[in-house]
Amino acid sequence: MTNSTATKEKRRLRWPRLALSEAKYRWVGRGTLVLAPLLAFSLVEYLNYNDPWQDFSPVQIGLNLIWYYLLELIFYYIRGRRVSAAKWALGIAWGLGMTNHYLISFRGRTLFPGDFLTLGTALNVAGGYDYSLDQMQLNTLLILVLALLALSLLPKEERIPFAWQRFLPPAGIAGVVLAVFFCTGFVENQGIEPSMWTTRGNGLALNFSVCLKYMRVEKPEGYSGEALGNVTEGTGSDGTSVTVTDPDGTTRPVNVIVIMNESFSDLSVLPGVETNMDAMPFLRSLTENTIKGYAYSSVFGGTTANSEYEFLTGNTTAYLPAGTVPYQMYVSDGDPTLVSQISALGYHTIAAHPYRSSGWNRPSVYSNFGFDEVYFESDFQNREYMRGDSKTGYVTDRCNYENLIRMYEEKEAGEPLFLFNVTMQNHSGYQMAWTNLPKEVWLTGELEGRFQTVNQYLSLVYQSDQAFEELIAYFSQVDEPTMILLFGDHQPQVATNFYTDVLGNDPDTALAQKKQMVPFFLWANYDIPEAEGVELSLNYLSALLMDAANLPMTGYQKYLLELWETAPVINTVGVRDADGNWYGENEALPAGLEEAVSGYQMLLYNNIFDKSNRLENFFSLTE
């Protein structure tokens, strides 16, 4: 016996396999192909705390299983072996289930097709989370390992060569299934719609595929040039001529600073949340020359770029395909934004974000939006970090604001400046480390001692409040009229059971919207009208800014201010009318509200998807 033959014999001896006749093995192999997708489906759903055989209807179960069988079929023709196909399909399905599990835990939402376009952003912050396995994950992992070991005991089968005559029938069946799914109204007729926050009711595979189906945006019903004219009637854009002080004494800001503070929110809006002290005492005390209140975000726990997009464009993401990120898919050069508008007014525009440039396609987007200068983490001077070092932590708000002040001081005196800043200090995950973060604010009452991630988050918010106080103190002494807007992008995903404890497992729309609330503060170092308790969704906030600054407005911004009166909140969770009534994302709206929202949807389609026919003089300032 040669050495190579002996080595092969030893390898065979190391892994015992069952002795089956060819006929029996053929039936075992076929049974494996049938049973493996059922197991994969079960593991994925149990990973996300669904009981698919109890929670789902037969139609939902069937529409999920289609994708598991197709996945296995693909590997069967790639690998040429039944058992190998089953192993690969099981492993990949479980991996996707784990990914979905972590997305829900870290970001409060499920897996979407668009996530595969944002892998770079996900990898940027992947180290900041706790990946320890819970009991359900361990259970499913154990079952997966046992299943793979059992499959490995089967006799090693010969690779079946690819043959078109065997491939065409199942491929034809798969094609028919896909055509029915994507090209007919079958799914809609079953009442199945994308779910953004959880896969419950759909299942991961079905929800993902439905989202994929809805990636194509249909033209709104009644969309036409005439219909757009009716919607925009009486809301033309202003000209681009502007001076800092009009002859009538109206002051306009020389400096406009906008700070979108990462994960900044006021958890006291949630029922039963009490703390040992106020986490934002300074901001709460601001009243003079201040407009403040709450904005309702379309995202929760992550997808910062969508809040950024809503603010800079005035476009809500509520009517875009679920899970999509406009920064990755819908932005092109020259799109009308707050940046291009304020640049046309003579402002020098700067974007600054103290983190990596690879997140959310920002370099390309900022270029398309027309920023004059763009700065990322490596451009920030004297960087200080919280909850870690330069590799594991995030640049502090205090350091961030010191750099904003430096940028202001480096400009020419009297030169109009627009500075858009996205902070990083408060980014999840929480409770990784308390480095450079004192424990100063914590939950009290019934929640005391239960959620350390929330306590860390509250202490971070307190640090943000102190840093912002220093920024305001500086610009209070500046002679140039300056306006500063601070707002949060979304609430934090601290711990899933924290929100279920305070809001319940199935909150109604009004209660669910509590998770979407973020504070905003618009302050000036000169006299402006003051207001408290203002509520709006993020898509209106830049129009409010331009109105408060007395700067020329686009027709779109004028329209948004009018729409705000009819529909004060429009986001992915639902709509609120002027009387405070909430309507969920799938609920029918009253006639008047429906008409107003339909007009907005037409404008969104024209602005985002029908760019060759875009109403440029409506979305941009006129000359």
Protein Blocks (a to p, Z undefined) as FASTA:
>chain_A
ZZklmmmmmmmmmmccddddfklmmmmmmmmmmmmmmmmmmmmmmmnopafklmpcfklm
mmmmmmmmmmmmmmmmmnopaklmmmmmmmmmmmmmmmmmmmmmmnopacdfklmmmmmm
mmmmmmmpcfbdcfklmmmmmmmmmmmmmmmmpccdddddddfklmmmmmmmmmmmmmmm
mmmcklmmnopacdfkbcghnapmlmmmmmmmmmpccddehiafklmmmmmgopacddfb
dcfbdfkopacdfbdcddddehiacfklpghiacfbdfblmlmmpmghpacdddddfbeh
iaklmmmmmmmnopafklgcehiafklmmgcehiacfklmmmmnopacdddddbdfkggh
lmmmmmmnopabdcdfklpghiacehiafklmccdfklmmmmmmmmmmmpcehiacdddd
ddfklpccehkbaghiacfbdcehjlgoklmmlmmmmmmmmmmmmmmmmmmmmmmmpmbd
cddddddfbdcdfblklmmmmnojbdcfklmmmmmpccdddddfbdcdddehiacdfklm
mmmmmmmnopacdfklmmmmmmmmmmmpacfkbccdfkopacdfkbccdfklmmmmmmmm
mmmmmmmmmmmlccfklmpccZZ
